[in-house]
Amino acid sequence: MNRRSFLGAVAAAGFTGCAHRNQPVARLPPAPQALPPYDALPTLMPVRAEVDRIFRVTVCLRPFRAAGPRLDVERVGDKTVIHNYGHGGSGWSLSWGSSSIAVEKAMQTGERDVAVIGCGALGLTSATLLQRAGAKVTIYAKERPPEVRSARATGTWTPDSRIALTNAVTPDFPALWETMCRRSFHTYESYLGLAGNPVEWTDKYMLSDRSPSERHADNGPEDTLGFAHYQDRVKDLSPGLQDLPPGSHPFPSRYAQRTTSLTFNVAGYSRQLVNDFLVEGGKIEHVEFHSPSELSQLPQKVVINATGYGARALWQDESIVPVRGQIAWLIPQPEVNYGVMYKGVFVLGRRDGIVVQQGLNEMEGYNDANETPDRAAAESSVRLAAELFGRMKIGGGQGG
Ligand SMILES: Cc1cc2nc3c(=O)[nH]c(=O)nc-3n(C[C@H](O)[C@H](O)[C@H](O)COP(=O)(O)OP(=O)(O)OC[C@H]3O[C@@H](n4cnc5c(N)ncnc54)[C@H](O)[C@@H]3O)c2cc1C
């Protein structure tokens, strides 16, 4: 089987457990046993997957770099610039870890008045960590949430989704990725259980009429580039995929697997990050830079550059490849707080909307910078979801 395509879809949808709890996913699992009572599924309510419940369609460009995120230090005139961009489909997931590395470099300069360019996932976490380290911080950005691209993400823990190409990274990158991943995860723990649930654990179900070994066929084009996958390095952070025996779940698919992973309710979470930053005395200024030389106008001598896809134009960094992704947003249903992946579509019940995302394969949208929403594609992904939820059992048949 094409394990890479399959793992890509798995990673892109937040299925962090790449393997069955006891067995590699590439092999056909044994006939699953009944679930123990403590592991029985809760009653799951179906998503009302109707095209007239789409309240918006958004498109975002993942800032992908084959070599992984840029985190080096550069001198521009009298400024020290620490780069923190190029996180592909993993920007939210790796944000705290990546920003912690950028902040360490900024603090090593000895300066305590620091500028951050960008107010997305990486800018906000850089600014927050700088404040926690004792710096006075000003964010300069063209957009702030909810206008930033980060606000249009799916909002799941996907730390190695479109993060790099296996053959393009330096030998030390996998260990650096692991450091970023563990630091991020650890910081996210402190956002659990808060009012408004900015971050929460949710169950995710991988459904298919094909066996796990054949499932790559559900997920679209083959990965000919060789996207890197490092989830095996952090298996201890979240549960592996668990086979669900027939009759133990309400879905009409032949095969069902479950895991549990972090969900980011991005609207509330980014608002909280902005508010926390402002409460601590941070300032946000609306500025657009057109070339690195314009940084000379800033009073600060140390700058963290967290401009995401914007770095391609600003820094003339053509190593950034846009990877287009579209989401159809359905009106939220408080009773739907789980995710499913089915025939290449990922549906995730968030507090701020139900995400319907098509194109989970990592090749999908590669090198496509078109940010215009495609309404027809959005409706077709919602109809595909309707096919699933229309045949879902409500109540009964969900015991262990
Ligand atoms: C469909 C989709 C789903 C995704 N889902 C997930 C997910 O579930 N989990 C996950 O971890 N990641 C996900 N991602 C990836 C994630 O969204 C990105 O990695 C992340 O948004 C990058 O954040 P950023 O802060 O680098 O960039 P941005 O959010 O783009 O922020 C850049 C900031 O820099 C500013 N800026 C840029 N250029 C300039 C300039 N010239 N002058 C001044 N300011 C400038 C912008 O205004 C903005 O404030 C997804 C991406 C897509 C497309």
The ligand as a Tripos MOL2 file, in Angstrom:
@<TRIPOS>MOLECULE
LIG
   53    58     1     0     0
SMALL
NO_CHARGES

@<TRIPOS>ATOM
      1 C1         -7.0460   24.4630    5.5110 C.3       1 LIG1
      2 C2         -5.9520   24.4980    6.5450 C.ar      1 LIG1
      3 C3         -6.0980   23.8160    7.7210 C.ar      1 LIG1
      4 C4         -5.0970   23.8520    8.6890 C.ar      1 LIG1
      5 N1         -5.2940   23.1670    9.8350 N.ar      1 LIG1
      6 C5         -4.3330   23.1470   10.7720 C.ar      1 LIG1
      7 C6         -4.5260   22.4080   11.9640 C.ar      1 LIG1
      8 O1         -5.5690   21.7870   12.1550 O.2       1 LIG1
      9 N2         -3.5250   22.3980   12.8850 N.ar      1 LIG1
     10 C7         -2.3670   23.0770   12.6860 C.ar      1 LIG1
     11 O2         -1.4840   22.9950   13.5340 O.2       1 LIG1
     12 N3         -2.1560   23.8140   11.5620 N.ar      1 LIG1
     13 C8         -3.1130   23.8510   10.5980 C.ar      1 LIG1
     14 N4         -2.9320   24.5640    9.4480 N.ar      1 LIG1
     15 C9         -1.6640   25.2760    9.2520 C.3       1 LIG1
     16 C10        -1.6670   26.5970    9.9630 C.3       1 LIG1
     17 O3         -2.8570   27.3010    9.6530 O.3       1 LIG1
     18 C11        -0.4500   27.4290    9.5350 C.3       1 LIG1
     19 O4          0.7220   26.6960    9.7070 O.3       1 LIG1
     20 C12        -0.3870   28.6720   10.4070 C.3       1 LIG1
     21 O5         -1.5640   29.4120   10.2080 O.3       1 LIG1
     22 C13         0.7990   29.5600   10.1140 C.3       1 LIG1
     23 O6          0.7230   30.6100   11.0510 O.3       1 LIG1
     24 P1          1.6290   31.8950   10.9370 P.3       1 LIG1
     25 O7          1.4880   32.6370   12.2000 O.co2     1 LIG1
     26 O8          2.9990   31.4980   10.5030 O.co2     1 LIG1
     27 O9          1.0220   32.7020    9.6970 O.3       1 LIG1
     28 P2         -0.2670   33.6520    9.5350 P.3       1 LIG1
     29 O10        -1.4250   33.1870   10.3060 O.co2     1 LIG1
     30 O11        -0.4230   33.8280    8.0680 O.co2     1 LIG1
     31 O12         0.1860   35.0110   10.1890 O.3       1 LIG1
     32 C14         1.1040   35.8460    9.5380 C.3       1 LIG1
     33 C15         1.0510   37.2210   10.1930 C.3       1 LIG1
     34 O13         2.0480   38.0300    9.5690 O.3       1 LIG1
     35 C16         1.4370   39.2030    9.0520 C.3       1 LIG1
     36 N5          2.1670   39.6070    7.8590 N.ar      1 LIG1
     37 C17         2.4760   38.8560    6.7910 C.ar      1 LIG1
     38 N6          3.1580   39.5810    5.9010 N.ar      1 LIG1
     39 C18         3.2910   40.8270    6.4370 C.ar      1 LIG1
     40 C19         3.8920   42.0320    6.0030 C.ar      1 LIG1
     41 N7          4.4990   42.1140    4.8220 N.pl3     1 LIG1
     42 N8          3.8410   43.1080    6.8070 N.ar      1 LIG1
     43 C20         3.2070   43.0590    8.0080 C.ar      1 LIG1
     44 N9          2.6130   41.9440    8.4620 N.ar      1 LIG1
     45 C21         2.6600   40.8500    7.6780 C.ar      1 LIG1
     46 C22        -0.0030   38.8000    8.7610 C.3       1 LIG1
     47 O14        -0.8320   39.9410    8.6690 O.3       1 LIG1
     48 C23        -0.2830   37.9360    9.9890 C.3       1 LIG1
     49 O15        -0.5580   38.7540   11.0840 O.3       1 LIG1
     50 C24        -3.9110   24.5710    8.4650 C.ar      1 LIG1
     51 C25        -3.7540   25.2770    7.2640 C.ar      1 LIG1
     52 C26        -4.7590   25.2320    6.3030 C.ar      1 LIG1
     53 C27        -4.5700   25.9680    5.0310 C.3       1 LIG1
@<TRIPOS>BOND
     1     1     2 1
     2     2     3 ar
     3     2    52 ar
     4     3     4 ar
     5     4     5 ar
     6     4    50 ar
     7     5     6 ar
     8     6     7 ar
     9     6    13 1
    10     7     8 2
    11     7     9 ar
    12     9    10 ar
    13    10    11 2
    14    10    12 ar
    15    12    13 ar
    16    13    14 ar
    17    14    15 1
    18    14    50 ar
    19    15    16 1
    20    16    17 1
    21    16    18 1
    22    18    19 1
    23    18    20 1
    24    20    21 1
    25    20    22 1
    26    22    23 1
    27    23    24 1
    28    24    25 2
    29    24    26 1
    30    24    27 1
    31    27    28 1
    32    28    29 2
    33    28    30 1
    34    28    31 1
    35    31    32 1
    36    32    33 1
    37    33    34 1
    38    33    48 1
    39    34    35 1
    40    35    36 1
    41    35    46 1
    42    36    37 ar
    43    36    45 ar
    44    37    38 ar
    45    38    39 ar
    46    39    40 ar
    47    39    45 ar
    48    40    41 1
    49    40    42 ar
    50    42    43 ar
    51    43    44 ar
    52    44    45 ar
    53    46    47 1
    54    46    48 1
    55    48    49 1
    56    50    51 ar
    57    51    52 ar
    58    52    53 1
@<TRIPOS>SUBSTRUCTURE
     1 LIG1         1 GROUP 0 **** ****
